[in-house]
Amino acid sequence: MPGPAFEVVRGPAPLVLIAPHGGRRDSVRRPWTAGGLKTNDLHTAALTAELAVATAASALVNTDLDRNDVDLNRVT
């Protein structure tokens, strides 16, 4: 796995934000996404990290991996 897959934001508030929809699509395994659509959900990762800082929450943010590989609603 190249580089860190998730960004961890630690905050003192009793709130945890999770953003599995950031990251990049794997255009080798999913070639139909190769036409310039390499981001899963635009700005989801950055917005969640900013929201965590603004609310003093903790967050686990997918910054690199294809969401189809890490989103527990999609993993079989």
SEMARPA-199697 format. One record per atom (N, C-alpha, C, O, CB): residue in three letters; residue number from 1; x, z, y. Coordinates in nm, 3 decimals, padded with zeros to 5 digits. Atoms other than C-alpha are relative to their C-alpha. Glycine has a CB too. Layout:
BEGIN
  code  pos       px       pz       py
   ALA  NUM        X        Z        Y
...
//
This chain:
BEGIN
  code  pos       px       pz       py
   MET    1   00.085   00.000  -00.116
   MET    1   00.000   00.000   00.000
   MET    1   00.090   00.000   00.123
   MET    1   00.164   00.096   00.144
   MET    1  -00.097   00.122  -00.001
   PRO    2  -00.088   00.007  -00.116
   PRO    2   00.174  -00.111   00.320
   PRO    2  -00.047   00.087   00.114
   PRO    2  -00.163   00.080   00.156
   PRO    2   00.012  -00.142   00.046
   GLY    3   00.031  -00.083  -00.116
   GLY    3   00.185   00.142   00.601
   GLY    3  -00.109   00.102  -00.027
   GLY    3  -00.166   00.105  -00.136
   GLY    3  -00.041  -00.087   00.114
   PRO    4   00.106  -00.099   00.019
   PRO    4  -00.058   00.425   00.654
   PRO    4  -00.136  -00.068  -00.001
   PRO    4  -00.166  -00.152   00.084
   PRO    4   00.005   00.106   00.111
   ALA    5   00.131   00.063   00.014
   ALA    5  -00.407   00.330   00.543
   ALA    5  -00.104   00.065   00.090
   ALA    5  -00.196  -00.001   00.137
   ALA    5  -00.046   00.006  -00.144
   PHE    6   00.098  -00.074  -00.078
   PHE    6  -00.593   00.598   00.734
   PHE    6   00.069   00.076   00.112
   PHE    6   00.182   00.124   00.096
   PHE    6  -00.080   00.097  -00.089
   GLU    7  -00.046  -00.084  -00.110
   GLU    7  -00.545   00.767   01.068
   GLU    7  -00.076   00.132  -00.012
   GLU    7  -00.198   00.132  -00.028
   GLU    7  -00.023  -00.068   00.142
   VAL    8   00.062  -00.132   00.006
   VAL    8  -00.612   01.141   01.059
   VAL    8   00.008   00.061   00.139
   VAL    8   00.116   00.075   00.196
   VAL    8   00.068   00.091  -00.107
   VAL    9   00.007  -00.067  -00.129
   VAL    9  -00.726   01.305   01.381
   VAL    9  -00.044   00.143  -00.029
   VAL    9  -00.148   00.164  -00.091
   VAL    9  -00.099  -00.072   00.101
   ARG   10   00.034  -00.140   00.026
   ARG   10  -00.726   01.685   01.370
   ARG   10  -00.054   00.063   00.128
   ARG   10   00.008   00.056   00.234
   ARG   10   00.123   00.078  -00.052
   GLY   11   00.061  -00.065  -00.115
   GLY   11  -00.958   01.873   01.600
   GLY   11  -00.054   00.137  -00.038
   GLY   11  -00.081   00.162  -00.155
   GLY   11  -00.111  -00.086   00.057
   PRO   12   00.045  -00.137   00.028
   PRO   12  -01.074   02.235   01.631
   PRO   12  -00.150   00.015  -00.021
   PRO   12  -00.194   00.116  -00.075
   PRO   12   00.042   00.089   00.112
   ALA   13   00.146  -00.012   00.014
   ALA   13  -01.449   02.164   01.636
   ALA   13  -00.041  -00.014  -00.147
   ALA   13   00.027  -00.083  -00.223
   ALA   13  -00.072  -00.107   00.086
   PRO   14   00.048   00.009   00.139
   PRO   14  -01.648   02.203   01.310
   PRO   14  -00.078  -00.131  -00.022
   PRO   14  -00.194  -00.130  -00.063
   PRO   14  -00.090   00.122  -00.034
   LEU   15   00.062   00.132   00.011
   LEU   15  -01.721   01.830   01.305
   LEU   15   00.103  -00.097  -00.055
   LEU   15   00.217  -00.101  -00.009
   LEU   15  -00.055  -00.048   00.138
   VAL   16  -00.089   00.100   00.059
   VAL   16  -01.569   01.554   01.092
   VAL   16  -00.066  -00.137   00.011
   VAL   16  -00.178  -00.156  -00.034
   VAL   16   00.034   00.034  -00.148
   LEU   17   00.048   00.137  -00.011
   LEU   17  -01.612   01.186   01.174
   LEU   17   00.076  -00.084  -00.102
   LEU   17   00.196  -00.066  -00.121
   LEU   17   00.020  -00.057   00.145
   ILE   18  -00.063   00.086   00.100
   ILE   18  -01.542   00.925   00.906
   ILE   18  -00.034  -00.145   00.033
   ILE   18  -00.150  -00.179   00.052
   ILE   18  -00.047   00.038  -00.144
   ALA   19   00.020   00.142  -00.034
   ALA   19  -01.493   00.555   00.978
   ALA   19   00.065  -00.089  -00.106
   ALA   19   00.179  -00.133  -00.088
   ALA   19   00.058  -00.031   00.140
   PRO   20  -00.057   00.088   00.103
   PRO   20  -01.443   00.351   00.659
   PRO   20  -00.007  -00.147   00.035
   PRO   20   00.054  -00.229  -00.035
   PRO   20  -00.071   00.023  -00.131
   HIS   21   00.023   00.142  -00.030
   HIS   21  -01.544   00.024   00.830
   HIS   21   00.102  -00.063   00.093
   HIS   21   00.084  -00.177   00.135
   HIS   21  -00.135  -00.016   00.059
   GLY   22  -00.108   00.061  -00.077
   GLY   22  -01.229  -00.028   01.033
   GLY   22   00.084  -00.085  -00.094
   GLY   22   00.033  -00.134  -00.195
   GLY   22   00.088   00.108   00.071
   GLY   23  -00.090   00.070   00.090
   GLY   23  -00.931  -00.201   00.878
   GLY   23  -00.009  -00.150   00.007
   GLY   23  -00.067  -00.205   00.101
   GLY   23  -00.027   00.043  -00.138
   ARG   24  -00.008   00.146   00.005
   ARG   24  -00.876  -00.561   00.781
   ARG   24  -00.052  -00.051  -00.133
   ARG   24  -00.032   00.013  -00.236
   ARG   24   00.143  -00.049   00.023
   ARG   25   00.046   00.062   00.125
   ARG   25  -01.039  -00.788   00.526
   ARG   25   00.119  -00.061  -00.072
   ARG   25   00.213  -00.108  -00.009
   ARG   25  -00.108  -00.108   00.026
   ASP   26  -00.103   00.060   00.084
   ASP   26  -00.822  -00.907   00.239
   ASP   26  -00.037  -00.146  -00.021
   ASP   26  -00.120  -00.177  -00.107
   ASP   26   00.015   00.077  -00.137
   SER   27   00.037   00.141   00.006
   SER   27  -00.834  -01.284   00.288
   SER   27   00.048  -00.068  -00.129
   SER   27   00.003  -00.179  -00.160
   SER   27   00.056  -00.074   00.120
   VAL   28  -00.042   00.056   00.129
   VAL   28  -00.653  -01.345  -00.044
   VAL   28  -00.108   00.026  -00.104
   VAL   28  -00.147  -00.064  -00.178
   VAL   28   00.136   00.060  -00.045
   ARG   29   00.104  -00.036   00.097
   ARG   29  -00.913  -01.158  -00.251
   ARG   29  -00.137  -00.046   00.043
   ARG   29  -00.225  -00.066  -00.041
   ARG   29  -00.001   00.149  -00.022
   ARG   30   00.129   00.044  -00.054
   ARG   30  -01.200  -01.266  -00.023
   ARG   30   00.023  -00.118   00.093
   ARG   30   00.013  -00.104   00.215
   ARG   30  -00.072   00.116   00.076
   PRO   31  -00.039   00.116  -00.080
   PRO   31  -01.108  -01.618   00.093
   PRO   31  -00.108  -00.050   00.095
   PRO   31  -00.077  -00.118   00.193
   PRO   31   00.041  -00.112  -00.090
   TRP   32   00.107   00.044  -00.089
   TRP   32  -01.448  -01.680   00.252
   TRP   32   00.007   00.069   00.136
   TRP   32  -00.064   00.031   00.228
   TRP   32  -00.136   00.026  -00.064
   THR   33  -00.014  -00.070  -00.128
   THR   33  -01.341  -01.438   00.530
   THR   33   00.122  -00.048   00.078
   THR   33   00.153   00.007   00.184
   THR   33   00.011   00.150  -00.024
   ALA   34  -00.127   00.042  -00.061
   ALA   34  -01.025  -01.630   00.620
   ALA   34  -00.018  -00.078   00.130
   ALA   34   00.080  -00.099   00.200
   ALA   34   00.077  -00.085  -00.097
   GLY   35   00.022   00.081  -00.119
   GLY   35  -01.183  -01.831   00.904
   GLY   35   00.003   00.079   00.129
   GLY   35  -00.085   00.061   00.213
   GLY   35  -00.128  -00.070  -00.011
   GLY   36  -00.013  -00.076  -00.122
   GLY   36  -01.068  -01.590   01.172
   GLY   36  -00.073   00.133  -00.001
   GLY   36  -00.057   00.212   00.092
   GLY   36  -00.050  -00.081   00.113
   LEU   37   00.075  -00.125   00.009
   LEU   37  -01.295  -01.305   01.062
   LEU   37   00.079   00.102  -00.082
   LEU   37   00.044   00.128  -00.198
   LEU   37  -00.140  -00.023  -00.061
   LYS   38  -00.086  -00.089   00.075
   LYS   38  -01.027  -01.059   00.962
   LYS   38  -00.030   00.148   00.024
   LYS   38   00.018   00.233  -00.051
   LYS   38   00.143  -00.027   00.035
   THR   39   00.034  -00.138  -00.028
   THR   39  -01.168  -00.741   01.114
   THR   39  -00.136   00.030  -00.062
   THR   39  -00.229  -00.051  -00.050
   THR   39  -00.001   00.029   00.153
   ASN   40   00.127  -00.035   00.061
   ASN   40  -01.444  -00.561   00.926
   ASN   40  -00.107   00.026   00.104
   ASN   40  -00.204  -00.049   00.112
   ASN   40   00.017   00.122  -00.090
   ASP   41   00.095  -00.031  -00.107
   ASP   41  -01.632  -00.404   01.216
   ASP   41   00.081   00.023   00.127
   ASP   41   00.152   00.123   00.138
   ASP   41  -00.089   00.126  -00.035
   LEU   42  -00.080  -00.007  -00.122
   LEU   42  -01.483  -00.465   01.558
   LEU   42  -00.016   00.135   00.070
   LEU   42  -00.127   00.183   00.090
   LEU   42  -00.039  -00.112   00.094
   HIS   43  -00.008  -00.122  -00.082
   HIS   43  -01.381  -00.150   01.746
   HIS   43  -00.046   00.128  -00.070
   HIS   43  -00.041   00.234  -00.008
   HIS   43  -00.081  -00.019   00.122
   THR   44   00.047  -00.120   00.069
   THR   44  -01.518   00.092   01.483
   THR   44   00.109   00.105  -00.012
   THR   44   00.086   00.223   00.016
   THR   44  -00.053  -00.036  -00.140
   ALA   45  -00.110  -00.096   00.018
   ALA   45  -01.180   00.252   01.412
   ALA   45   00.040   00.063   00.132
   ALA   45   00.052   00.185   00.142
   ALA   45   00.122  -00.070  -00.064
   ALA   46  -00.043  -00.053  -00.130
   ALA   46  -01.076   00.286   01.777
   ALA   46  -00.108   00.088   00.062
   ALA   46  -00.077   00.193   00.118
   ALA   46   00.034  -00.116   00.095
   LEU   47   00.110  -00.078  -00.058
   LEU   47  -01.418   00.410   01.887
   LEU   47  -00.012   00.137  -00.067
   LEU   47  -00.034   00.237   00.001
   LEU   47  -00.132  -00.076  -00.014
   THR   48   00.009  -00.127   00.072
   THR   48  -01.424   00.679   01.617
   THR   48   00.114   00.092   00.038
   THR   48   00.093   00.212   00.057
   THR   48  -00.001  -00.025  -00.152
   ALA   49  -00.115  -00.082  -00.040
   ALA   49  -01.074   00.800   01.705
   ALA   49  -00.020   00.055   00.142
   ALA   49   00.009   00.172   00.167
   ALA   49   00.131  -00.083  -00.008
   GLU   50   00.025  -00.045  -00.137
   GLU   50  -01.167   00.817   02.075
   GLU   50  -00.112   00.105   00.004
   GLU   50  -00.103   00.202   00.079
   GLU   50  -00.037  -00.119   00.089
   LEU   51   00.111  -00.095   00.005
   LEU   51  -01.494   00.996   01.995
   LEU   51   00.046   00.135  -00.054
   LEU   51   00.002   00.240  -00.007
   LEU   51  -00.114  -00.056  -00.086
   ALA   52  -00.053  -00.125   00.056
   ALA   52  -01.306   01.253   01.786
   ALA   52   00.076   00.078   00.106
   ALA   52   00.060   00.200   00.117
   ALA   52   00.091  -00.029  -00.121
   VAL   53  -00.075  -00.068  -00.106
   VAL   53  -01.072   01.330   02.074
   VAL   53  -00.095   00.055   00.106
   VAL   53  -00.079   00.168   00.152
   VAL   53   00.102  -00.098   00.065
   ALA   54   00.094  -00.040  -00.105
   ALA   54  -01.359   01.347   02.324
   ALA   54  -00.086   00.119  -00.041
   ALA   54  -00.129   00.197   00.045
   ALA   54  -00.089  -00.116   00.037
   THR   55   00.087  -00.108   00.048
   THR   55  -01.559   01.589   02.106
   THR   55   00.077   00.113  -00.069
   THR   55   00.017   00.209  -00.118
   THR   55  -00.103  -00.055  -00.095
   ALA   56  -00.087  -00.097   00.067
   ALA   56  -01.263   01.789   01.966
   ALA   56  -00.026   00.004  -00.151
   ALA   56   00.001   00.105  -00.216
   ALA   56  -00.020   00.140   00.059
   ALA   57   00.030   00.008   00.144
   ALA   57  -01.371   01.676   01.617
   ALA   57   00.124  -00.046  -00.076
   ALA   57   00.222  -00.093  -00.018
   ALA   57  -00.118  -00.097  -00.026
   SER   58  -00.099   00.060   00.088
   SER   58  -01.154   01.583   01.323
   SER   58  -00.055  -00.135  -00.045
   SER   58  -00.176  -00.157  -00.041
   SER   58   00.033   00.092  -00.124
   ALA   59   00.046   00.132   00.044
   ALA   59  -01.167   01.226   01.193
   ALA   59   00.093  -00.057  -00.104
   ALA   59   00.213  -00.032  -00.104
   ALA   59  -00.012  -00.095   00.119
   LEU   60  -00.073   00.079   00.098
   LEU   60  -01.059   01.012   00.902
   LEU   60  -00.040  -00.145   00.026
   LEU   60  -00.155  -00.183   00.005
   LEU   60  -00.031   00.045  -00.150
   VAL   61   00.030   00.134  -00.047
   VAL   61  -01.032   00.653   01.023
   VAL   61   00.079  -00.104  -00.080
   VAL   61   00.201  -00.099  -00.086
   VAL   61   00.033  -00.013   00.150
   ASN   62  -00.063   00.110   00.072
   ASN   62  -00.961   00.346   00.810
   ASN   62   00.055  -00.098   00.103
   ASN   62  -00.021  -00.160   00.178
   ASN   62  -00.102  -00.071  -00.097
   THR   63  -00.062   00.090  -00.097
   THR   63  -00.713   00.143   01.013
   THR   63   00.057  -00.127  -00.064
   THR   63   00.083  -00.224   00.007
   THR   63   00.110   00.072   00.073
   ASP   64  -00.069   00.113   00.063
   ASP   64  -00.569  -00.098   00.755
   ASP   64  -00.071  -00.063  -00.119
   ASP   64  -00.065  -00.185  -00.136
   ASP   64   00.131   00.044  -00.044
   LEU   65   00.053   00.050   00.126
   LEU   65  -00.759  -00.132   00.428
   LEU   65  -00.134  -00.070   00.016
   LEU   65  -00.210  -00.041   00.108
   LEU   65  -00.016   00.114  -00.098
   ASP   66   00.129   00.068   00.006
   ASP   66  -01.049  -00.363   00.348
   ASP   66  -00.107   00.104  -00.031
   ASP   66  -00.093   00.179  -00.128
   ASP   66   00.001  -00.115  -00.106
   ARG   67   00.103  -00.103   00.020
   ARG   67  -01.364  -00.151   00.377
   ARG   67  -00.066  -00.011  -00.136
   ARG   67  -00.117   00.089  -00.187
   ARG   67  -00.105  -00.010   00.108
   ASN   68   00.058   00.016   00.133
   ASN   68  -01.489  -00.295   00.048
   ASN   68   00.077   00.078  -00.105
   ASN   68   00.025   00.104  -00.213
   ASN   68  -00.005  -00.147  -00.038
   ASP   69  -00.081  -00.077   00.093
   ASP   69  -01.207  -00.103  -00.119
   ASP   69  -00.008   00.150   00.024
   ASP   69   00.028   00.228  -00.065
   ASP   69   00.143  -00.044   00.009
   VAL   70  -00.001  -00.143  -00.030
   VAL   70  -01.260   00.233   00.052
   VAL   70  -00.137   00.059   00.033
   VAL   70  -00.153   00.181   00.031
   VAL   70   00.092   00.026   00.113
   ASP   71   00.133  -00.048  -00.034
   ASP   71  -01.627   00.258   00.151
   ASP   71  -00.069   00.046  -00.129
   ASP   71  -00.094  -00.035  -00.218
   ASP   71  -00.085  -00.111   00.073
   LEU   72   00.057  -00.054   00.124
   LEU   72  -01.782   00.487  -00.112
   LEU   72  -00.137  -00.054  -00.032
   LEU   72  -00.183  -00.044  -00.145
   LEU   72  -00.007   00.149   00.007
   ASN   73   00.128   00.065   00.027
   ASN   73  -02.114   00.309  -00.073
   ASN   73   00.017  -00.136  -00.065
   ASN   73  -00.080  -00.195  -00.112
   ASN   73  -00.078  -00.015   00.128
   ARG   74  -00.026   00.132   00.056
   ARG   74  -01.947  -00.010  -00.198
   ARG   74   00.087   00.004  -00.125
   ARG   74   00.091  -00.093  -00.201
   ARG   74   00.065  -00.088   00.105
   VAL   75  -00.092  -00.009   00.114
   VAL   75  -01.699   00.112  -00.460
   VAL   75  -00.082   00.028  -00.125
   VAL   75  -00.161   00.122  -00.129
   VAL   75   00.107   00.112   00.023
   THR   76   00.075  -00.021   00.124
   THR   76  -01.836   00.079  -00.812
   THR   76   00.070   00.098  -00.092
   THR   76   00.020   00.127  -00.201
   THR   76  -00.020  -00.131  -00.073
//
